[in-house]
């Protein structure tokens, strides 16, 4: 079993380099490198987040994240909370298709699923600083949207490519642009700055450079931090473990059963 101790996020495709390719020189080469970060089929992670509010109060959340690539145009992901007790069982199903996205939320307290759209998709998931909109746009650097190579720079002693992503017309995004700093040596994204219309810098996602690690030919950042500059809050994310391309039941990615992953098991035979 290909089990490794590392850190990533639901944006692991952007933060992992599978092949350590030659240093890219164009925006499309960076994008191609980023595409190689995605698992061939499935990925399962245990993730811990620590959300810190404006007064310094914090809450730790542990969850399991499941991802499956159904085709080049469709990826599905499920996030299910394991702790704390008051949030246990809260689940999200994210369906990312070429021309259609959907986000579904299951709340154990009401015992039903509802679809989230519009401004709700831009709100922090589980009271953290990560929203579905953030996750969607972070994946776009390897998928859709217009990407431009701005320049080359240095960050924390490492050479980086700076890229600008503008969401596509059909994305219904609240962001005008996102600026990435991608490590030239490993193709790991070290930083992402989120801008709303009017050049308002609202969020920054940063990877700790000293947490970069290569395991079995894959480079990854072990620790991440998302800062919300409007609310003056931040969330720290740590990946506890990850498994690639193991058999994961399609039931975990089905709208009628995605929230049952806690009771049916997290690694099941495919069908």
WONOR-V352942 format. One line per field, one symbol per residue. ss: DSSP state (2 for helix, 1 for strand, 0 for the rest). phi: phi as a letter, one per 40 degrees, with the letter a starting at -180 (. if undefined). psi: psi as a letter, one per 20 degrees, with the letter a starting at -180 (. if undefined). A space follows every 50 residues. Layout:
ss->???
phi->???
psi->???
//
This chain:
ss->00110000000222211000000000222222222000000111111111 11000001111111111111100111111111102220001111111000 11111110000111110222220122200012222222220000011111 11111001111111110022200000111111100000111111110001 11111110222111100111101111110000111111111111000002 222000022222220000000
phi->.cbbcabaadbddcbbbcbfcddcbbccccccccccccccbbabbbbbbb cbcccgcbbcbbabbbbaccacbabbabbbcbacdcbdgdbbbbbbbdba babbbbbdcbgabbcbagcccccccfgcccbddccccccccbbcgcbbcc ababbfgbcbcbbbbbdccccfccccabbbbbdccbgcccabbbbcdggc cbabbbbcccccabbfgbcaccababbbcccgbabcbbccaabbfccbcc ccbbdcacccdccchcbbdca
psi->pmpqpaparikhhhjpohimrqpqirhhhgggghhihqqhfrppqpqpqo ppahjjqqpppprpppqpohahjppqqpppphqrhiipipqpppoorgjp qqpqppohhikrqqpprchhiiqppkkajprhgggghhhhhjdarpppog aqappkjppqppqpppqrhjilqiqhrppqopphgikpohqpppprqjko ohqpppqphijpqppljpqqpiqqpppoigilrrppppphrqpqlroppi hijphijhijhhhiqioqqq.
//
